[in-house]
Amino acid sequence: MKSGRRILIDINIRADADDPDDATPDVAKQLRDRLDRDDQGRLYVGAFLLTHPDEDHIRGLRKHFHLGDPADWSKRADKIIIPRCGPRRSCFRRASKDHTLCDDASAWATEARRRVALFRDGNLVEDGNRIVILGEDVDGKTDDLGAILVKTDQTFATICGVYDTSFEARLLAPLIAKDEEEEEIITKNNSSDQSHERQTRCRKGQLGALRICPLTVLERILEYDRPCWKFMWRERA
């Protein structure tokens, strides 16, 4: 951002990058070289957004990022602090017999639940404990999240709890499922988190919000009578 804050969207830090004899780019080092340290000497990203918890979007989380109470951060380990994380609502519960979570994704879900619990308990939430949930859940499961919930079609412009004049995003997806069964259909890549700035261009009736667009998802989009889809169609056509 022009403000100097940084938003990290997904990570895929492979173990091969740690082998000096392997040609895999050392993206962890590249990332660390670009980050600043806070007043406690900790490397940090302004915010981390996980679009969906497949392994190639979350690999390397436990090894390179501090999880848990920021007060427990270790100088020796020197892991990266995430002041504010932004998981989509389904990141909490997509593990099932048909879709297992990798260890990093499970760790992310645990961290997200920890931060949500702090909010629900009325604790003063500071950097390292902040969270924003992107998208409502079915059956009112996120109705009590209030200030940390971004609903589909809403805009948001804060990073680390601070309004940033150089950043604004409109949440176009994930769609709101009618029930648990539909949630399984429209989650994962079919309805990943999308913002206006990340859309592919819509031309001749093509909707740029979805790279994978089964009929069920198209039907839900067409009946989803909220201004965001009209906005996307108008602005990106």
C-alpha positions as CSV (number, residue, x, y, z in Angstrom):
1,M,0.0,0.0,0.0
2,K,1.1,3.6,-0.4
3,S,0.8,3.9,3.4
4,G,3.6,1.3,3.7
5,R,1.4,-1.4,5.1
6,R,1.5,-4.8,3.4
7,I,-1.2,-7.4,2.7
8,L,-0.1,-10.9,2.1
9,I,-2.6,-13.1,0.1
10,D,-2.0,-16.8,0.5
11,I,1.4,-18.5,0.9
12,N,3.1,-21.5,-0.7
13,I,6.5,-21.9,0.8
14,R,7.8,-25.3,-0.2
15,A,10.4,-27.2,1.9
16,D,12.6,-27.6,-1.2
17,A,13.4,-23.9,-0.9
18,D,15.4,-24.6,2.2
19,D,17.8,-26.8,0.2
20,P,20.7,-24.7,-1.1
21,D,21.3,-27.3,-3.9
22,D,17.7,-27.0,-5.1
23,A,16.6,-24.5,-7.7
24,T,13.3,-23.8,-5.9
25,P,13.1,-20.0,-5.2
26,D,13.6,-19.2,-1.6
27,V,10.4,-17.2,-1.3
28,A,10.6,-17.2,2.5
29,K,13.8,-15.2,2.4
30,Q,12.4,-13.0,-0.4
31,L,9.4,-12.2,1.9
32,R,11.5,-11.6,5.0
33,D,13.8,-9.2,3.1
34,R,10.8,-7.1,2.2
35,L,9.2,-6.9,5.7
36,D,9.8,-4.3,8.5
37,R,10.2,-5.0,12.2
38,D,7.9,-3.6,14.8
39,D,9.0,-1.8,18.0
40,Q,9.6,-5.2,19.6
41,G,11.9,-6.4,16.8
42,R,9.5,-8.7,15.2
43,L,9.0,-9.1,11.4
44,Y,5.4,-8.6,10.5
45,V,2.9,-8.4,7.6
46,G,0.1,-5.8,7.9
47,A,-2.6,-8.5,7.2
48,F,-2.8,-12.0,5.8
49,L,-5.7,-13.1,3.6
50,L,-6.4,-16.8,3.0
51,T,-8.6,-17.2,0.0
52,H,-9.2,-21.0,0.7
53,P,-7.3,-23.5,2.8
54,D,-5.9,-25.9,0.1
55,E,-2.3,-26.8,0.8
56,D,-0.9,-24.8,-2.1
57,H,-2.4,-21.7,-0.6
58,I,-1.2,-22.2,3.0
59,R,1.9,-24.3,2.8
60,G,4.7,-23.1,5.2
61,L,2.5,-21.3,7.7
62,R,3.6,-23.2,10.8
63,K,7.3,-23.0,9.9
64,H,7.5,-19.4,9.0
65,F,4.7,-17.6,10.9
66,H,4.0,-17.2,14.6
67,L,0.7,-18.6,15.7
68,G,-0.8,-18.2,19.2
69,D,-0.5,-15.4,21.7
70,P,1.9,-12.8,20.3
71,A,3.4,-12.5,23.8
72,D,4.9,-16.0,23.3
73,W,6.8,-14.9,20.2
74,S,10.4,-16.2,20.3
75,K,13.4,-14.1,19.2
76,R,15.3,-17.3,18.6
77,A,12.7,-18.7,16.2
78,D,12.1,-15.2,14.7
79,K,8.9,-16.1,13.0
80,I,6.8,-13.5,11.2
81,I,3.9,-11.9,13.2
82,I,0.5,-11.6,11.6
83,P,-1.2,-8.6,13.3
84,R,-4.5,-9.2,11.5
85,C,-5.7,-12.3,9.6
86,G,-8.6,-12.5,7.3
87,P,-10.0,-16.0,6.7
88,R,-13.2,-16.7,4.8
89,R,-16.0,-18.1,6.8
90,S,-15.6,-21.7,5.5
91,C,-12.0,-21.9,6.5
92,F,-13.3,-22.9,10.0
93,R,-15.2,-26.0,8.9
94,R,-14.2,-27.4,5.6
95,A,-12.5,-30.5,7.0
96,S,-14.7,-33.5,6.4
97,K,-14.5,-37.1,5.2
98,D,-14.5,-35.8,1.7
99,H,-12.1,-32.9,2.2
100,T,-9.3,-33.2,4.7
101,L,-7.2,-30.3,5.8
102,C,-3.4,-30.3,5.6
103,D,-1.5,-29.6,8.9
104,D,-1.0,-25.9,8.0
105,A,-4.7,-25.4,7.2
106,S,-5.7,-27.1,10.5
107,A,-3.2,-24.8,12.3
108,W,-4.8,-21.8,10.6
109,A,-8.3,-22.8,11.6
110,T,-7.1,-23.2,15.2
111,E,-5.5,-19.7,15.1
112,A,-8.6,-18.2,13.6
113,R,-10.8,-19.7,16.3
114,R,-8.5,-18.4,19.0
115,R,-8.8,-14.9,17.7
116,V,-12.5,-15.1,17.3
117,A,-12.8,-16.4,20.9
118,L,-10.9,-13.4,22.2
119,F,-13.4,-11.1,20.4
120,R,-16.4,-13.0,21.6
121,D,-15.1,-12.9,25.2
122,G,-14.9,-9.1,25.0
123,N,-11.1,-8.9,25.4
124,L,-9.1,-5.9,24.2
125,V,-7.8,-7.2,20.9
126,E,-4.4,-5.9,19.8
127,D,-2.0,-6.6,17.0
128,G,-1.3,-10.3,16.7
129,N,-4.8,-11.1,17.9
130,R,-6.9,-9.3,15.4
131,I,-9.1,-11.0,12.8
132,V,-11.7,-10.2,10.2
133,I,-14.1,-12.8,8.9
134,L,-14.9,-12.5,5.2
135,G,-18.4,-13.6,4.4
136,E,-21.4,-14.7,6.5
137,D,-22.0,-18.3,7.5
138,V,-25.2,-20.3,7.2
139,D,-27.7,-20.6,10.0
140,G,-26.6,-17.3,11.6
141,K,-23.3,-18.8,12.9
142,T,-21.5,-15.5,12.3
143,D,-24.3,-13.1,13.4
144,D,-22.6,-12.3,16.7
145,L,-19.3,-11.2,15.1
146,G,-20.4,-7.7,14.4
147,A,-17.3,-5.5,14.0
148,I,-15.1,-8.3,12.7
149,L,-17.5,-9.5,10.1
150,V,-17.4,-8.3,6.5
151,K,-20.5,-9.2,4.6
152,T,-20.7,-9.9,0.9
153,D,-21.1,-6.5,-1.0
154,Q,-19.6,-4.5,1.8
155,T,-16.5,-2.4,1.4
156,F,-13.7,-2.3,4.0
157,A,-10.6,0.0,4.3
158,T,-8.8,-0.9,7.5
159,I,-5.5,-2.7,8.0
160,C,-4.5,-3.7,11.5
161,G,-7.6,-1.9,12.9
162,V,-6.5,1.4,11.3
163,Y,-8.2,3.1,8.4
164,D,-5.9,3.2,5.4
165,T,-6.6,5.9,2.8
166,S,-4.6,3.9,0.2
167,F,-6.7,0.8,0.5
168,E,-10.4,-0.1,-0.1
169,A,-11.9,-3.4,-1.2
170,R,-15.4,-4.6,-1.9
171,L,-16.2,-8.2,-1.0
172,L,-17.9,-9.9,-3.9
173,A,-17.6,-13.5,-2.7
174,P,-18.0,-16.0,-1.1
175,L,-21.7,-16.2,-1.8
176,I,-24.2,-16.8,1.0
177,A,-25.3,-20.4,1.0
178,K,-28.9,-21.3,1.7
179,D,-27.9,-24.3,3.7
180,E,-25.0,-26.7,4.5
181,E,-25.5,-28.7,1.4
182,E,-25.3,-25.7,-0.9
183,E,-22.3,-24.4,1.1
184,E,-20.3,-27.5,0.1
185,I,-21.2,-26.8,-3.6
186,I,-20.2,-23.1,-3.7
187,T,-17.1,-23.2,-1.5
188,K,-13.5,-23.8,-2.3
189,N,-12.3,-22.5,-5.7
190,N,-15.8,-22.2,-7.0
191,S,-16.4,-19.2,-4.8
192,S,-13.1,-18.0,-3.4
193,D,-12.8,-14.6,-1.8
194,Q,-12.9,-11.9,-4.4
195,S,-12.5,-8.1,-4.4
196,H,-13.3,-5.6,-7.1
197,E,-9.6,-5.1,-7.8
198,R,-8.9,-8.8,-8.3
199,Q,-11.7,-9.5,-10.8
200,T,-10.9,-10.7,-14.3
201,R,-12.6,-8.5,-16.9
202,C,-16.2,-9.4,-17.8
203,R,-16.9,-9.5,-21.5
204,K,-19.9,-10.5,-23.5
205,G,-21.8,-12.0,-20.6
206,Q,-18.9,-13.7,-18.8
207,L,-18.7,-13.2,-15.1
208,G,-15.2,-12.6,-14.0
209,A,-15.7,-13.5,-10.3
210,L,-15.4,-17.2,-10.8
211,R,-12.6,-19.1,-12.6
212,I,-14.6,-22.4,-12.1
213,C,-18.3,-21.9,-12.6
214,P,-20.6,-24.9,-12.4
215,L,-24.3,-24.5,-13.2
216,T,-25.3,-24.4,-9.6
217,V,-23.0,-21.5,-8.9
218,L,-24.2,-19.6,-12.0
219,E,-27.8,-20.1,-10.9
220,R,-27.0,-18.7,-7.4
221,I,-25.2,-15.7,-8.9
222,L,-28.1,-14.9,-11.2
223,E,-30.6,-15.0,-8.3
224,Y,-28.3,-13.1,-6.0
225,D,-30.0,-9.8,-6.3
226,R,-27.5,-7.5,-4.5
227,P,-25.8,-4.4,-5.9
228,C,-22.4,-5.9,-5.9
229,W,-23.0,-8.1,-9.0
230,K,-24.6,-5.2,-10.9
231,F,-21.6,-3.1,-9.8
232,M,-19.1,-5.7,-11.1
233,W,-21.0,-6.1,-14.4
234,R,-21.2,-2.3,-14.9
235,E,-17.6,-1.5,-13.9
236,R,-15.8,-4.4,-15.5
237,A,-17.8,-4.9,-18.7
